[in-house]
Amino acid sequence: MIEIEEIKIKYPGEDAWQMGDSPELASELADLIKKGIKTASCGSFASFQQEESAPKIGSYNIILDGQNVPVCVTRLVSMRLVRFCDVTEAFARKEGEGDLSLEYWQKEHKRFFTREGHFSEDMELIAEEFELVEIV
């Protein structure tokens, strides 16, 4: 099994992290990325502002599963600010979750942001798109 430190030799200074809010979801989302189904993600703009180092277009991310095992490396190709209520069916499909519908995306992200502590229909999100660079 490859270790995070080994990958960081190839991608120095890049972050390793999990998506989602549980180990089960982290593993599920990492698998969707690895399969090329999930090519986008989003987070609240408020959370984004609290991060020590903001992601930049062109940066790499080491994606971990729910057991903190590296699964793949992605490269950020676009970022934009969008309100929750303005997320499109096309973006929901790129998130690659559930039945790929906007309705599913809205339901699950409303749940996620509510558990994170803040949800409103007009909340601002950072919508990110990425490409799969390497499966580890």
N, C-alpha and C positions, 0 to 999 in steps of 0.2 A: 504494500500500500504506500502510495506516495504521500509525503508529508508537506504541510503548508510551507515550511522553510525551503524545501527543495524547489517548489514552484516560484517562491519569491526570489530565488536566484535568477530565474529567467525573466521575472517581472518585478524588478526591484522597486520598493516603495509603494507597491499596489496593495489594496486592502483585500482581506479575505472575510467574507461574511455570509450569513444565511438570509434568505428571504422568508417572509411570513412571520407569524407570531407563535409558532409551536414547532417542536422538532418534526412532527408528522408533516406539517405543511411545508417546512423547509425542505424535507426530502422529496415531497411531491413536486414542488416548484423546481428544484434542481434537476429532477428527472425530465420535466417538461422542457427545460432549457437545453439539456443534453440531447434530447430528441429533436430539437429545432422547432418545437411547437410554440414555446414561449420566447418572444423576441422583444417584449416590452414590460415595463413595470411602472409603478407610480408610488409616490409618497406625499404626505402633506407638506405644503410649503413651510408651515410653521416648524415641523420637525427638521426639514432640510436646513432652515436657518440656524438651528441649534447644533448642527454637526460641526465638529472641529475642522475637518477638511472636506470641503464640498467637492463632489465629483466634477470632472471636466470632460468635455467631449474629447474622445480619443484615449481616455484612460481605460485601464484594464481592471477587471474585478475577478477575484478568485471566488467562485461560488461553492459554498459548503452545503452538505446535506444536514439532516437533523442530528447527526452524531459528530458534527464538526469535521467531517472527512471531505477533502477537496473532490469536486465532481467535474468541474470544467472552468474555463476562463472565458470571460466575455469582454468585449470592447464597446464602450459607450459611443454611439454614433449620432444621437440627437437628444436634445432636452428642450422642453417647452413648458411654459406656465399655462395651465388650463383649469377652469373651474370644474368641480365635480359634475355639475349639471350640464356641462358642455362636452363631456367625454363622448366620443363617437363609437358607433358599432365597430368601425374599422380598428380603432385602438383597443377596444375590448377584445376583439378577435386576436390581436397581436399579443395580448396578455396571456392567451392560451389556456385559460382555466375553465373548468366546468364544460358547459355546452357551447362556449365561445360567444354567447349572446350578450348584448348590452344589459339585458334584464338580470342575468346571472352576475355579471360584473358589478352592477349597481348594488344588488343585494349583498354580495360578499364584501365589497369594499365599504359599504355603509356599516356592516358588522365590524369590520376591521378597524375603521376609524373611530367608531363609537367605543370600542374596547381600548383604543389608544388614548381616548380621553376627549376627542373633539370630532364632531361631525356636523356639517350643515350642507345643504344642497349647493350653496355658492362658495364653499371652501375652495381655496386654491391648492392645486396639486402640481408637483413637478412630474411631468410625463416623460419617461426615458425610453428610448429604443436602443437596443444593443444587438451585436452580432456574436455568434458563437465562434471563438477563436481556436479553442483546443479542448478536447475531452481528456481528462487525466485519470 
